[in-house]
């Protein structure tokens, strides 16, 4: 099959990172082809934030990301910041607002953001093939790469892999990027679901199943040392386990077989408070607890206590108060697993950053091959951080593509 007229760059994947990178590279004067196998592009943008897309976070920094190399994301994040992306959003007159903790959302619809990225691609003269499946990618005999697709073959000096992870398969998630990386000799850090609800053994969870739907602010933690995670966020009880921002955050740090620790009354010293109440009140223990916690939670916690919960506070021993307080503020439990990729917001792991340039996102093994966005072993916290990584890594890559383009001669025709 004869290759089509060559491009400077083929970007595989029209999600957040791919769309943004293609638009920037095109506007830097490069001939860009953007391909994606899905019928609809940017589905993750479309469904993010309840349809309003939490597109960045004002507090973004390297500490908000997990990676085998925590310093890898530093350069790209410093060179393209949330303020830079906000400026782009404002140029396109898209209204936005800050929700909380630096999280920024579109006022109206995530479709506004997708339309913006498409306009940026149009401004750069980007060619789009969609839906289009890439069958093979190989090194060209002379220089660059040859790609076989279901729309024909194409040649390019450089290839950018922006194929994302395995999360939410119903919107087209694929392992293509990992397979391509391995094909070219790259190590892939084992992918796993992240920002995902945790599940528990059905028998062990039975006493708490009645709390489904209850939400409260908690502190959650797991791990130790550099692998430790700790968050103050809202927790949601479900029929199968725990969800909500607190659990989604900690799931990225959780390792199978290890416990998580929950403080269901953060900011309180329950043991001291109960002892003080005991000195001035004859309220029943269960009723006193319900003044300090959601009533349903207090009731569930008191159920195993039997008659103790109905005793007036002065009749309850201090050690029993301390034990009760500890069970609420140091609740240790070991998840059975997660809800998997079906409900995971992102995929942790990915192309090993030790084999990529943090300046250009280019492979250290295969010149001209770049990896950006979620396919790379960089995973952000919940709250817009992963989108900022998409913009930052895409921008770093596009700038490098443009610089290389100025130094290289065009790809020869076959």
N, C-alpha and C positions, 0 to 999 in steps of 0.2 A: 504494500500500500504506500503510495507516494505521500510524503509529508506536505501539509498545507503550508502556505506562506508563513515564514517564521515570525515569532514574537520575541521580544526581549525577555518577557517573563510570563510564565503560566502560574497562576495562583489556583491551587486546588482547595476548594471549600469556600462557600459564600456565606459564612457566618459573620459574626462581629469582626473578628480579626482579619479574615480574608477580604471582606468588603472594604474595610478601612484601608488595609495595605494596598489593595488594588487601586483605589481612588487616589491615594497619595502618590503612588508610583506613576500612575498615568499622568497626573498633573506635573510630575517632574520630567515629563517628556518621553517616558518609556512606552513601548507598545505592549500592552498588557491583555492577556486572555484570562478571564475568570470562569472557572467551571465548577459545577456542583451537581451531584447526582439526584438531589431532591426536587420534587415538583415546586415547592415553595422555598424561597431563600429566607435565611435569618429567623427561623422559627423560634430559636431560643430568645432572641430579642423580643419577638412578638408576644411570647407568653410570660416573660419576666415581669416581676412586680405587679402581678394581677392585671397584666395588659398595659401597664404604664412604664415599664422598664426602669429598673433601678440602675441607671447607666454609668454611675461612678460613685465614688465616695471621697469627700473632701479630706478625710484623714488618711488617705492611702500612703503607705510606706512599706518598706521591705518586711517589717515585723508582722504585717498582715497576711503573709504568704507562707505556705509550706513548700519545701523543696529539698531534694538531697543536697543542694548547694544553696543555702539561704541567701547568699550574696548575689546570686545570678541575676535576680530581677532588678537589682539596685540601679544599674546604669539606664536601662530603658525607662523605668519609672521616673527617674530624675530628669530625663530629657523630654518626656512628654507627660505632663502632669494633668490632674483633674481640671485645673484652671484652663489648660490648653483646649481640652475637649469641650468645656463649658463655652469657651469663646466660639468654637465651631457651631455648637448648638444655638447660640445666640445670633450668630450670623445668618442662620437659617430661620430665625424668628420662631423658634420652638419654645413655648412657655414651659417652665420647669419649677420645681419647688424642692426644698429640703424637708425631708420627713423627720428623721431623728438620727442622731449619731453620724452626721455627715452624709447620710444617704440621699441621693438626688434622683428624682423621678420626673418623667414627663407629666405635665398637668393633664393632658388629654389622652393620648394614646401612644403606645410604642410604635405604631405604624408611622408616626411622624419621624421617628429616628431612622427607621428603615428607608423611608422616602429620602431623608437627608443623605444617607450613605449612597443610595442609588444616584442621586444628583451629583454627588462628589465623583462617582465613577463615570458618569456621563461627561462631566467637565474634563475628565482625564482621558476621554476617548476609549474607555475600557470596553473590550469586546466580551460579551457574556454568552456562554453556552450552558443552557439549563432547560430541562434536565440533561445531564451528560455524564456518563459513567467513564471513568478512566480505567482501562484494562491493564495497561503496563506503562511503566516509566523506565527508561534505560539511558545510559550514557550514549551520546552520539559519537559516530566514528571520528569526526573532526573535532568538534567542541560543542558543549552544551548538552541538551537532552532531547530525546524523542519520546513522545507520548502517543499511545494508541487509545482512542476513545470510540464510543459508539457514534460519534459524528465525524470520524476520520482521524488521521494522524496529524500531529503538529510538532514543530520544532521550536525550541526556545533556548536562550543562553542560560536562563536560570529558572528554577522551580521553587515555589513557595508552598509548603504543606501547611494548610490551615483547616484541617479536617475535624478538629475537635476531639471529644472523647466518646465514651460509651453511654453517657447518661441520657435518659429519656428516649429509648429506642423508637418509640412511636413517631417521633418527629425526624427520624432518619439518621440517628447516631450510627457510626460505623467505626470499625477497627482499621480502616484503610491506612491511616497515617502511621499507625504502629507497624503494620505489615511492611509499608514502604521503608520506614526507618530501618527495620531489621534487614530488609533486602539489601540496603546499602551499608550494612555492617554496624549499625548503631545499636547500642544497648537501650532497652526500654525498661524503665522502672515499672514493676508490676502494677497495672492499673487497678483501681478499686473505687467503689462508690464513695462519694464524699458529699458533705452537706445533705445528709440523708437521715430519715427517722430510724431509731433503734428499736429492735424487737426483743422480746423476752420469752422464756419458757412459759407456755400457757398455764401450767399448774402454778408456777411461782408467781405469775402475774395476776392470777384469779382474784386475790384480795383487793387489787387496785383497779380492776376492770371497770368497776362502778364509777370510777372517777373520770371516765372518758368525757372529754369536752371541757374539763377544768383547766384553766390557765392561770399561772401566777409567775411572778418574777423570782428567779432562783440564781444561785451561784452553782456552776457545774465545773468539774475539773477531772482530769485524767492524766496519766503518764508522770514522768519525772524528768528533771534536768532539761536539756534542750528539746526533748520530745514532749514536754508538758504543755497542756492547754488549760486555760481557765477563763470562764466567761460569766458575766452578769447579764442575763437575758431572760426572756419569757419562756416558760416551759408549758407544754401542752400534753396532758394525759390522753392516750388513745386506748381503744379496746385491746390492741396488741402490744402496746408499749408506750414510748415517749417520743414526742416530736416538738415542734416549735423552735424558734431561733436558738435557744440554749442547746438543745440536743443536736440540731443541724450543725452548729458550730463545733461542738465537741466531737461529733462523729468523724470529722476529718483527722482528729488526733487519736481516736480510740483504736486500740489494737485488739483483735479477737482474743477472747479468753481473759482479758483484763477488766477490772472494775472501773466504774465511774463513781465519783463522789458528788452528792447533791446537798446543798444547804437550802432547805425549803423556807427558811426565815432569815434571809440575808440582812445584815445590819442589826440584827437583834442578838441579845444574849438571853436565850430562852430560859436557861437554867436559873440565872439570877433573877429574871423577871418573875418566874413562877415562885421562887422562894420569897420574893418580896410580896407577891400577891397573897401567899400563904399567911403572912403575918398580919394582914389587914382584912382578909375576906374569907367567908365561909362558902363561897361559890364552889360548886362541884368542879372537879378537875377538868372534865370534858367541856363544861360550859366556859371555864376560864380559857382553855385552849382555843375555843371558837372565837374568842375576842381578839386573838392574835394571829389567827390563820383563817383561810376560807372555811366556812362551816362544813362543807363536804369533806375537806381534807382532815379537819379535826375529828370528824365522826369516824372516818376510815381508820385514822391512827389510833383512836381510842377503842375500836372494836376488839382488838386482841387483848386489851387490858382487863376486860371483864368488869367485875365490881369496882375495881380501882378507879375507873373513870367516873363512877357515880359518887365517889367519896368526897366529902367537903375537903377543901385544900388543907386545913390544919391537921387532918388525919392521914395525909399522904407523907411518907418519909422523904427526906431530902434526896436520898440516893435514888428513889423511884422517879422523882422529878428530874434529876440529872440524867438518868437513863432515857427517859422520854425525850428530853431536849436533845440528847446526843443522837437519838434515832432520827430526829427531824433535821438536825443541822449537820450531821455526818452520816447521811444515808448512803451506804455503799451497796451497789448492785452491779452485777455482771450481765451485760446484754448477751442474748443468744446469737444475735446477728443484726443485720440491717434490712431495710425494705428493698435494698438492691438498686440496680441501675434504673429500674422502672420509676422510682421516686427520688433518685439522687439528682441534685441540682447540677453537680459537676462531677468530673472524674479526677481523682488524685492519681499521681504517678504520671508516666508518659516518657517521652524521649529524654534520655539522660542529659542533663545540662552540662555535664563535664565534657561532652563531645560537641558542644555548640559554643559559638562566640556570643558573649553577653552584649557586645556592641552591635552586632549585625544579625544575630540569630542564624548565622551560616554554619553549616556543618564543618567541623574540623577534619572530617574524613573525606568528604566529597565536596570540593569547591563548587559553588553555584547552587547548592541545595540548602534551603532554609526551612526552619520550622518555627511557627508562631502560635500564640494563643493556647488553648486548652490541651492541645496534643503534646505540649511540652510539660516536663515535670515541674510545674509551678501552679500551685492551687491557692486561691485566695479565700479569705473569710467570706461569710455571708454579708451582703450589704453593698454590692456594687463593685467590690474589689476585683472580681474576675473579669468584669467588663473593662475596667481600667487597665488590667493586664493585656486584654485583647487590643485595646487602642495603643498602648505603649509599645508592646512587642511588634505590632503591625507597623507602627510609625518608624521604629528603629530599623526594621527590615526594609521598609520602603526607601528610607534615606540611604541605606547601604546599597540597595539596588541601583538607585540613581547615581551614586558615586561610582559604582562599578561600571555602569553604562557609559559614563563619560570617559572611562579609561579603556573600554573595550571596543573593538570593531564589530560591526554587525555580524550576526550569524549568517554563514554562507548558505545559499540555496543548495538543495541537494542536486 
